[in-house]
Structures are given as C-alpha cells and as structure tokens.
Amino acid sequence: MEQKILVVEDSRPFRRVIESELRKAGYTPVLTDTIAGAEKILDEGTDFLCAILDYCLPDGQDGEIIDLCLSVDVKVIVLTALMDEMTRERVLAKTVIDYIPKDSPSCISSIIPILKRLENNGEHKALVVDDSITARKYIRSLLERQYLTVVEAKNGEQALEVFKKERDISLVITDYSMPERDGVSLVKELRKSYRPGQLAIIGLSASDEAALTAKFLKAGANDFLKKPFNQEEFYCRLHSTLNILDSERNLYKLANEDYLTQSWNRRYFFDHQLVKSHKGPRCLALLDIDNFKQLNDTYGHHIGDMVLIELANTLRNYFPDALVARFGGEEFCILYGNSFQIFSQRLEVLRRDIADSEFTILSNLIKYTISLGVVNLDAGIHEMLKRADACLYQAKAKGRNCMVSEG
C-alpha cells in the first residue's frame, strides 16, 4: 500500500514539483496551502508517513503548522527559505525529522531519500547502551522519531543479555564509559558473532581521549560521535550508517538468494556452517518437479515460474527448521537434523499433499507431483548429495511421485 504524505505549501510551483516527485517515488501526496486546510485534512485522519511543511504560510508566518502536525503525532520535514541561525534553531527545537532549505525546485529531490529512510527504518530495531538514564531516553526519543524500534541496556554486560532475547537487533548505539563492560569491549564482543552486514554500531563518548575514535573503529564500530552531539549530525550519521547496512543486506540477498523463488541458492547452501561442518549423521533430501518441461511446454514458462514459487513457499512452510535451497531448474535441496523418521514422515506428507492439490494460476488449473531422494548419513555434503541424487534417480525410474530413501 502506498504511503500518504501530507504537503502544506503555499507556492503553487513548489507544490507541483513536490507532488510530481512524490508520485514518481511511489507516494500518495495529500496537498493543501494553508493551516486551515491542513486542519480539515488531519480531522479526517492522521495516517501519514510524515508531513512536508512550508515554514511560512498565509495563515501562519512563524512555523505554527509544525506545532499542529506534531500535536497529532504526525512527523515533520520542514521546507524553509529562511536560513538564519535563529530560525534553524527554532525549527530543530520542535522535534522535527529534518529541515530542507528551499533555495531551488531541485531541493525537493533531497526529500525522497529521507522518506525512503523513514520507511525502511520500520525494519530496524536499535539497542541503546548507556549507564545514564537521561542519555538513553534522549537517544531513544531521537530514534523513535525516525520510526525505529528501541530497546535499552545500562552497560555492556546487560547489552549482551539483551541480545540473547532480542534476536532482531540491527543497530547498536553505545556509550564508552560504563561499569562492568565499556563500549569498545562490547563492540569487540559483538563483532565475534555479527558481521557488519548484520549489525551496525555507532560509538558515543564525552571523553577527550584522542585515540577513542580509532579504538571504536578498530573494534568494529561503523561510526563514532562525540558527546554532546548536534541533532542534525546525529541524524546524518544515523542515516548514513543505516543506508550502508541496508545496501550490504541487499547485496547479501542478491548474492545468496534465488531471484525467482526467494529461496537460498547453491552459493549460500555450500557456504553455510551446517553444511561445512557436522558431528554425526544428518538428513538430506533432493527433490524436483515431475515432468517440469512438459508443464512449461503446455502452459508457458511464466506459469512454470509460478509453480516453482509455489513449491518454494510450500517447502518453507513444511521445513522452517531446516536449510532449504534451490539448486537450479526445478530441483531443491533440504538439509535437516538427525531425526530420519520425522524427516521422512514430513516429506511423505508433503509429497501426498502436493499430489492431491490443485491450484489456479492465470485461469489455468495446475496439478503437479514431486519425486524425492532422501539419505541419512554421517558423511560429507558431496557424498550425501551424490547418494541422494541416486535415490532421486530411482524414484524417477519407479514412475515418479514417490520417495526413495537410504539410511
């Protein structure tokens, strides 16, 4: 669903540019040119990603529109032609997300990255680590203003305990001087388990120690900020850090996920720790769609692609506790633990359910079956794959829509 953006701007040319840029970026602009018009819009609902507001309006020359939007919890980006220091400080004191100098129509393009950042922030959880309650609450307020979910810890040791419970933390902002475990030590410990593409870290300190920035960066922090910090600089560094994190995550997905089915690919599978090392027997299944070429020839490759997507989703639902990867074409691989009986039973239920099901794709009634080769071995992954492939070949030779096991 497209996000709505409230735009309050009395300049018609600027309004047109803003509307055009927002629509091109996939947003739904709701426009007005006065505070009175904004009041009517907000009375009908406040479900906006944020508001883009002109500081000076015909019925409010001194930023009154900002207070109106903030009073109903709508986040604010301010457009202003006034660049004096007093106006700047007055705007930032109102807990806005950012302000944009209105010096040319091209300034509107700088708003779009901020909006995208706000949208993406909903996918991030931040941990604030500081022994000062006041400092934690202040940083929390800055982060929540940007749609981040926030949890807190009062020192490095407590932060590590929080990580055991909160598995989806993607950003840590940590002070340096804390009892029990300082910020640099915390960063070193976190980097033992989380690579930069999984977790971003920003260090903070009021210390005058000259080498502290280098200590944080060498320990694995992404950035460092000296206290007391400027709100604008904090947001600039925050956005830069999260943009890099999102880019690294996207690159990781591009390298390791199958583009069509969103399953893990061969590269990810063979690099996975569960594949590289093992203690004792493991279960592995190779499966593919029976007569897939015929399905493609009959209905078209676009239908075949949708069947592959359907199968990948089904495998994820049946095996959330296993490593599932698309090996190529219509072939998938599942690496499981050592409970061969449970694995075999679940695979047989999967096979029967697929054979008994039919679904409609673009007005075509589709039915398909799968064949499976399954092994339970204490062996390296290549030996397991070789023997599972032999079992899969036997399943095909037996007439398809069946499972052949070894183990």
ZAVEX-15940 format. One line per 4 residues: number of its first residue (from 0); their letters; for each residue x, y, z of C-alpha. Coordinates in nm, 4 decimals. Example, Ala and Ser with C-alpha at 12.3 -4.5 7.8 and 13.67 -1.06 7.14 Angstrom:
0> as> 1.2300/-0.4500/0.7800 ~ 1.3670/-0.1060/0.7140
This chain:
0> meqk> 0.0000/0.0000/0.0000 ~ 0.1323/0.3429/-0.0930 ~ 0.2282/0.5693/0.1968 ~ 0.0495/0.9038/0.2238
4> ilvv> 0.2464/1.2276/0.2629 ~ 0.0806/1.5481/0.3821 ~ 0.2119/1.8519/0.1924 ~ 0.1355/2.2031/0.3130
8> edsr> 0.2919/2.4570/0.0769 ~ 0.1503/2.7894/-0.0446 ~ 0.3720/2.8194/-0.3538 ~ 0.1901/2.6586/-0.6449
12> pfrr> 0.5084/2.5867/-0.8474 ~ 0.6717/2.4201/-0.5465 ~ 0.3549/2.2236/-0.4747 ~ 0.3514/2.0913/-0.8298
16> vies> 0.7173/1.9871/-0.8106 ~ 0.6663/1.8181/-0.4733 ~ 0.3576/1.6350/-0.5979 ~ 0.5384/1.5156/-0.9100
20> elrk> 0.8462/1.3939/-0.7186 ~ 0.6374/1.2144/-0.4565 ~ 0.4249/1.0346/-0.7145 ~ 0.7328/0.9282/-0.9104
24> agyt> 0.8758/0.7836/-0.5877 ~ 0.5589/0.5847/-0.5211 ~ 0.3970/0.8027/-0.2535 ~ 0.0470/0.9472/-0.2351
28> pvlt> 0.0613/1.3241/-0.1721 ~ -0.2263/1.4978/0.0052 ~ -0.1895/1.8696/-0.0646 ~ -0.3104/2.1955/0.0810
32> dtia> -0.1772/2.5519/0.1019 ~ -0.2922/2.6728/0.4452 ~ -0.3062/2.5727/0.8104 ~ -0.6846/2.5772/0.7892
36> gaek> -0.6724/2.3280/0.5038 ~ -0.4307/2.1080/0.6972 ~ -0.6657/2.1083/0.9988 ~ -0.9505/1.9761/0.7835
40> ilde> -0.7293/1.7018/0.6395 ~ -0.5972/1.5972/0.9812 ~ -0.9502/1.5901/1.1238 ~ -1.0253/1.3139/0.8721
44> gtdf> -0.7197/1.1062/0.9650 ~ -0.3532/1.1214/1.0627 ~ -0.2216/0.8066/0.8908 ~ 0.0656/0.9830/0.7121
48> lcai> 0.4241/0.8651/0.6876 ~ 0.5116/1.2279/0.7559 ~ 0.4263/1.5860/0.6611 ~ 0.6286/1.8180/0.4371
52> ldyc> 0.5593/2.1694/0.5588 ~ 0.6398/2.5197/0.4427 ~ 0.7571/2.7198/0.7440 ~ 0.5784/3.0406/0.6406
56> lpdg> 0.2136/3.0149/0.5356 ~ -0.0522/3.2816/0.4703 ~ -0.2307/3.1994/0.7976 ~ 0.0854/3.1209/0.9976
60> qdge> 0.4128/3.3036/0.9365 ~ 0.6193/3.1543/1.2183 ~ 0.6032/2.7756/1.1871 ~ 0.2625/2.7284/1.3526
64> iidl> 0.1845/2.4479/1.1061 ~ 0.4682/2.2440/1.2622 ~ 0.3021/2.2523/1.6049 ~ -0.0306/2.1488/1.4536
68> clsv> 0.1139/1.8366/1.2920 ~ 0.3271/1.7407/1.5903 ~ 0.0237/1.7760/1.8197 ~ -0.1423/1.4842/1.6367
72> dvkv> 0.1805/1.2780/1.6184 ~ 0.2484/1.3366/1.2505 ~ 0.6233/1.3526/1.1894 ~ 0.7510/1.6624/1.0138
76> ivlt> 1.0013/1.7667/0.7477 ~ 1.0237/2.1456/0.7158 ~ 1.0789/2.3441/0.3963 ~ 1.2097/2.6911/0.4684
80> almd> 1.3518/2.9827/0.2701 ~ 1.4694/3.1386/0.5967 ~ 1.8286/3.0306/0.6573 ~ 1.9240/3.2425/0.9585
84> emtr> 2.0586/3.0630/1.2657 ~ 1.7684/3.1654/1.4900 ~ 1.5070/3.0117/1.2563 ~ 1.7159/2.6975/1.2193
88> ervl> 1.7411/2.6505/1.5964 ~ 1.3713/2.7231/1.6404 ~ 1.2809/2.4606/1.3793 ~ 1.5080/2.1912/1.5259
92> aktv> 1.3790/2.2614/1.8765 ~ 1.0347/2.1489/1.7603 ~ 1.1460/1.7826/1.7293 ~ 1.1179/1.7713/1.3523
96> idyi> 1.2791/1.4972/1.1435 ~ 1.4739/1.7424/0.9289 ~ 1.4593/2.0757/0.7536 ~ 1.5318/2.1423/0.3860
100> pkds> 1.6458/2.4863/0.2619 ~ 1.4018/2.5988/-0.0037 ~ 1.6619/2.7505/-0.2326 ~ 1.5548/2.5899/-0.5643
104> psci> 1.2985/2.3429/-0.7010 ~ 1.5731/2.0771/-0.7081 ~ 1.5835/2.0788/-0.3286 ~ 1.2681/1.8645/-0.3374
108> ssii> 1.4679/1.5678/-0.4673 ~ 1.6631/1.5610/-0.1388 ~ 1.3412/1.4833/0.0479 ~ 1.2848/1.1483/-0.1259
112> pilk> 1.5874/0.9728/0.0312 ~ 1.4679/1.0890/0.3739 ~ 1.1225/0.9422/0.3098 ~ 1.2734/0.6132/0.1912
116> rlen> 1.4909/0.6056/0.5023 ~ 1.1847/0.6568/0.7249 ~ 1.0046/0.3700/0.5509 ~ 1.2996/0.1347/0.5849
120> ngeh> 1.3562/0.2266/0.9492 ~ 1.0464/0.0280/1.0396 ~ 1.2516/-0.2854/0.9647 ~ 1.5235/-0.1951/1.2176
124> kalv> 1.5489/-0.2405/1.5939 ~ 1.8059/-0.0336/1.7831 ~ 1.9732/-0.1076/2.1150 ~ 2.0831/0.1994/2.3129
128> vdds> 2.3562/0.1228/2.5670 ~ 2.4397/0.3917/2.8235 ~ 2.4650/0.3996/3.2029 ~ 2.2920/0.7385/3.2053
132> itar> 1.9130/0.7096/3.2082 ~ 1.8850/1.0654/3.0765 ~ 2.1158/0.9932/2.7839 ~ 1.9299/0.6706/2.6996
136> kyir> 1.5933/0.8426/2.6997 ~ 1.7195/1.1272/2.4814 ~ 1.8727/0.8956/2.2208 ~ 1.5615/0.6794/2.2340
140> slle> 1.3431/0.9807/2.1549 ~ 1.5629/1.0719/1.8573 ~ 1.5453/0.7187/1.7197 ~ 1.1721/0.6693/1.7747
144> rqyl> 1.1111/0.9954/1.5933 ~ 1.2636/0.8156/1.2933 ~ 1.0354/0.5091/1.3229 ~ 1.2994/0.2817/1.4768
148> tvve> 1.2011/0.0304/1.7443 ~ 1.4228/0.0833/2.0501 ~ 1.5382/-0.1289/2.3453 ~ 1.7811/-0.0212/2.6184
152> akng> 2.0682/-0.1517/2.8310 ~ 2.2621/0.0248/3.1078 ~ 2.6032/-0.1345/3.0369 ~ 2.7851/-0.3727/2.8060
156> eqal> 2.7077/-0.6866/3.0035 ~ 2.3359/-0.6115/3.0092 ~ 2.3525/-0.5373/2.6359 ~ 2.4851/-0.8880/2.5680
160> evfk> 2.1978/-1.0308/2.7737 ~ 1.9501/-0.8250/2.5694 ~ 2.0959/-0.9756/2.2511 ~ 2.0114/-1.3253/2.3764
164> kerd> 1.6424/-1.2280/2.3983 ~ 1.6102/-0.9781/2.1113 ~ 1.7338/-1.1630/1.8034 ~ 1.6421/-0.8934/1.5515
168> islv> 1.8574/-0.6019/1.6692 ~ 2.0269/-0.4404/1.3689 ~ 2.1721/-0.1220/1.5235 ~ 2.3644/-0.0584/1.8462
172> itdy> 2.4405/0.2893/1.9788 ~ 2.6739/0.2566/2.2739 ~ 2.8485/0.4899/2.5151 ~ 3.2136/0.4274/2.6005
176> smpe> 3.2468/0.4753/2.9785 ~ 3.0196/0.2259/3.1566 ~ 3.0575/-0.0085/3.4539 ~ 3.1119/-0.3857/3.4070
180> rdgv> 3.1872/-0.3613/3.0331 ~ 3.2752/-0.0481/2.8361 ~ 3.1607/0.0354/2.4846 ~ 3.4778/-0.0686/2.2991
184> slvk> 3.4786/-0.4070/2.4757 ~ 3.1117/-0.4503/2.3857 ~ 3.1821/-0.3772/2.0183 ~ 3.4648/-0.6340/2.0108
188> elrk> 3.2396/-0.8974/2.1664 ~ 2.9523/-0.8292/1.9264 ~ 3.1783/-0.8476/1.6234 ~ 3.2675/-1.2060/1.7164
192> syrp> 2.9109/-1.3037/1.6240 ~ 2.7757/-1.0324/1.3944 ~ 2.9358/-0.9167/1.0706 ~ 2.8933/-0.5518/0.9604
196> gqla> 2.6242/-0.6540/0.7116 ~ 2.4139/-0.7905/1.0003 ~ 2.4691/-0.5291/1.2691 ~ 2.5631/-0.1600/1.2563
200> iigl> 2.7297/0.0035/1.5568 ~ 2.7780/0.3700/1.6458 ~ 3.0028/0.4606/1.9412 ~ 2.9486/0.7624/2.1660
204> sasd> 3.1614/0.9302/2.4317 ~ 3.2079/1.2567/2.6187 ~ 3.5718/1.1664/2.6838 ~ 3.8513/1.3819/2.5455
208> eaal> 4.0709/1.0770/2.4862 ~ 4.2349/1.1428/2.1490 ~ 4.2504/0.7799/2.0341 ~ 3.8926/0.6897/2.1244
212> takf> 3.7538/0.7253/1.7712 ~ 4.0219/0.4914/1.6408 ~ 3.9586/0.2446/1.9258 ~ 3.5900/0.2200/1.8380
216> lkag> 3.6503/0.1902/1.4633 ~ 3.9250/-0.0710/1.5036 ~ 3.6993/-0.2697/1.7367 ~ 3.4417/-0.2869/1.4575
220> andf> 3.2147/0.0166/1.5019 ~ 3.0756/0.1782/1.1880 ~ 3.0991/0.5323/1.3215 ~ 3.1741/0.7414/1.6287
224> lkkp> 3.0144/1.0579/1.7630 ~ 3.1384/1.2795/2.0422 ~ 2.9003/1.3928/2.3173 ~ 2.7282/1.6310/2.3387
228> fnqe> 2.6332/1.5887/1.9757 ~ 2.4327/1.8031/1.7398 ~ 2.0941/1.6508/1.6486 ~ 2.1487/1.7176/1.2792
232> efyc> 2.4872/1.5461/1.2805 ~ 2.3414/1.2528/1.4748 ~ 2.0699/1.2031/1.2114 ~ 2.3185/1.2423/0.9235
236> rlhs> 2.5446/0.9744/1.0711 ~ 2.2474/0.7544/1.1602 ~ 2.1088/0.7718/0.8064 ~ 2.4491/0.7092/0.6516
240> tlni> 2.5092/0.4069/0.8757 ~ 2.1661/0.2551/0.8109 ~ 2.1911/0.3209/0.4365 ~ 2.5194/0.1286/0.4268
244> ldse> 2.3687/-0.1513/0.6354 ~ 2.0673/-0.1783/0.4043 ~ 2.2938/-0.1784/0.0980 ~ 2.5080/-0.4570/0.2440
248> rnly> 2.1962/-0.6577/0.3271 ~ 2.0630/-0.6128/-0.0253 ~ 2.3957/-0.7199/-0.1748 ~ 2.3993/-1.0231/0.0549
252> klan> 2.0496/-1.1187/-0.0623 ~ 2.1431/-1.0706/-0.4273 ~ 2.4455/-1.2966/-0.3813 ~ 2.2773/-1.5667/-0.1730
256> edyl> 1.9065/-1.5765/-0.2589 ~ 1.7491/-1.7267/-0.5667 ~ 1.5951/-1.4335/-0.7516 ~ 1.2787/-1.6139/-0.8587
260> tqsw> 1.1747/-1.8148/-0.5520 ~ 1.3473/-1.6177/-0.2734 ~ 1.4924/-1.9482/-0.1501 ~ 1.8602/-1.9751/-0.0611
264> nrry> 2.0790/-2.0565/-0.3608 ~ 2.3640/-2.3053/-0.4105 ~ 2.6240/-2.0489/-0.3066 ~ 2.4565/-1.9893/0.0295
268> ffdh> 2.3968/-2.3613/0.0809 ~ 2.7592/-2.4678/0.0323 ~ 2.8904/-2.1761/0.2409 ~ 2.6563/-2.2489/0.5328
272> qlvk> 2.8196/-2.3627/0.8572 ~ 2.5762/-2.6539/0.8902 ~ 2.6938/-2.7795/0.5519 ~ 3.0657/-2.7284/0.6080
276> shkg> 3.0899/-2.8955/0.9494 ~ 2.8914/-3.1674/1.1221 ~ 2.9021/-3.4116/1.4115 ~ 2.7239/-3.7367/1.3389
280> prcl> 2.4603/-3.8278/1.0795 ~ 2.2382/-3.5754/0.9020 ~ 1.9322/-3.5994/0.6793 ~ 1.9266/-3.4622/0.3281
284> alld> 1.6612/-3.4659/0.0565 ~ 1.6836/-3.3805/-0.3118 ~ 1.3511/-3.3247/-0.4841 ~ 1.2246/-3.1924/-0.8115
288> idnf> 0.9009/-3.1422/-1.0015 ~ 0.7985/-3.4341/-1.2216 ~ 0.7700/-3.3641/-1.5965 ~ 0.8507/-2.9968/-1.5446
292> kqln> 0.9460/-2.9461/-1.9106 ~ 0.6038/-3.0706/-2.0134 ~ 0.4397/-2.8262/-1.7718 ~ 0.6419/-2.5415/-1.9244
296> dtyg> 0.5629/-2.6531/-2.2802 ~ 0.1901/-2.6830/-2.2043 ~ 0.1301/-2.3640/-2.0063 ~ 0.4340/-2.1441/-2.0752
300> hhig> 0.7454/-2.0604/-1.8759 ~ 0.5708/-1.7848/-1.6788 ~ 0.3335/-2.0485/-1.5378 ~ 0.6291/-2.2754/-1.4677
304> dmvl> 0.7967/-1.9943/-1.2750 ~ 0.4854/-1.9501/-1.0620 ~ 0.4775/-2.3230/-0.9868 ~ 0.8387/-2.3012/-0.8693
308> iela> 0.7477/-2.0092/-0.6434 ~ 0.4517/-2.2076/-0.5070 ~ 0.6745/-2.5084/-0.4344 ~ 0.9406/-2.2922/-0.2650
312> ntlr> 0.6796/-2.1352/-0.0366 ~ 0.5412/-2.4815/0.0453 ~ 0.8885/-2.6096/0.1367 ~ 0.9490/-2.3152/0.3682
316> nyfp> 0.6180/-2.3801/0.5404 ~ 0.6888/-2.7515/0.5852 ~ 1.0534/-2.7099/0.6892 ~ 1.1011/-2.3854/0.8824
320> dalv> 1.3620/-2.5681/1.0945 ~ 1.5743/-2.6867/0.8000 ~ 1.8095/-2.5401/0.5406 ~ 1.6148/-2.5214/0.2130
324> arfg> 1.7852/-2.4175/-0.1118 ~ 1.7038/-2.4127/-0.4810 ~ 1.9822/-2.5939/-0.6626 ~ 1.8709/-2.4890/-1.0097
328> geef> 1.5871/-2.5516/-1.2517 ~ 1.3150/-2.7432/-1.0689 ~ 1.5497/-2.9057/-0.8150 ~ 1.5524/-2.8203/-0.4437
332> cily> 1.7622/-2.9491/-0.1534 ~ 1.6686/-2.9784/0.2150 ~ 1.9305/-3.0332/0.4882 ~ 1.7791/-3.1451/0.8180
336> gnsf> 1.8934/-3.2732/1.1577 ~ 1.9321/-3.6408/1.2518 ~ 1.5703/-3.7416/1.3130 ~ 1.5327/-3.9557/0.9997
340> qifs> 1.1883/-4.0888/1.0921 ~ 1.0402/-3.7422/1.1487 ~ 1.2068/-3.6071/0.8332 ~ 1.0807/-3.8955/0.6180
344> qrle> 0.7282/-3.8703/0.7565 ~ 0.7137/-3.4969/0.6924 ~ 0.8458/-3.5425/0.3380 ~ 0.5862/-3.8107/0.2650
348> vlrr> 0.3065/-3.5831/0.3893 ~ 0.4489/-3.3070/0.1697 ~ 0.4573/-3.5371/-0.1360 ~ 0.0975/-3.6530/-0.0845
352> diad> -0.0346/-3.3037/-0.0194 ~ 0.1229/-3.1709/-0.3401 ~ -0.0084/-3.4658/-0.5425 ~ -0.3613/-3.4209/-0.4033
356> seft> -0.3689/-3.0426/-0.4521 ~ -0.4588/-2.8260/-0.7461 ~ -0.4452/-2.4504/-0.7761 ~ -0.5294/-2.1873/-1.0332
360> ilsn> -0.2680/-1.9686/-1.1994 ~ -0.3922/-1.7117/-1.4515 ~ -0.7106/-1.9139/-1.5130 ~ -0.5131/-2.2384/-1.5584
364> liky> -0.5892/-2.5286/-1.3235 ~ -0.2479/-2.6680/-1.2285 ~ -0.1629/-3.0054/-1.0780 ~ 0.1907/-3.1373/-1.0326
368> tisl> 0.3848/-3.4010/-0.8395 ~ 0.7342/-3.4283/-0.6979 ~ 0.9913/-3.7065/-0.6636 ~ 1.2375/-3.7265/-0.3749
372> gvvn> 1.5693/-3.8903/-0.2901 ~ 1.6463/-3.8979/0.0828 ~ 1.9547/-4.0035/0.2799 ~ 2.0632/-4.0164/0.6439
376> ldag> 2.4423/-4.0351/0.6584 ~ 2.7463/-3.9456/0.8642 ~ 2.9347/-3.8151/0.5612 ~ 3.0491/-3.5011/0.3849
380> ihem> 2.7966/-3.2965/0.1931 ~ 2.9178/-3.4043/-0.1529 ~ 2.8845/-3.7721/-0.0659 ~ 2.5359/-3.7089/0.0747
384> lkra> 2.4318/-3.5249/-0.2415 ~ 2.5702/-3.7984/-0.4642 ~ 2.3740/-4.0690/-0.2847 ~ 2.0573/-3.8598/-0.2556
388> dacl> 2.0767/-3.7954/-0.6281 ~ 2.0997/-4.1716/-0.6895 ~ 1.7859/-4.2177/-0.4762 ~ 1.6092/-3.9435/-0.6717
392> yqak> 1.7030/-4.1185/-0.9981 ~ 1.5489/-4.4404/-0.8640 ~ 1.2307/-4.2529/-0.7680 ~ 1.2018/-4.1253/-1.1255
396> akgr> 1.2631/-4.4748/-1.2625 ~ 0.9871/-4.6160/-1.0399 ~ 0.7309/-4.3936/-1.2080 ~ 0.7737/-4.0578/-1.0271
400> ncmv> 0.5566/-3.9092/-0.7499 ~ 0.7377/-4.1180/-0.4902 ~ 1.0242/-4.1092/-0.2414 ~ 1.3279/-4.3389/-0.2265
404> seg> 1.5327/-4.3399/0.0940 ~ 1.8720/-4.4614/0.2079 ~ 1.9508/-4.4717/0.5755
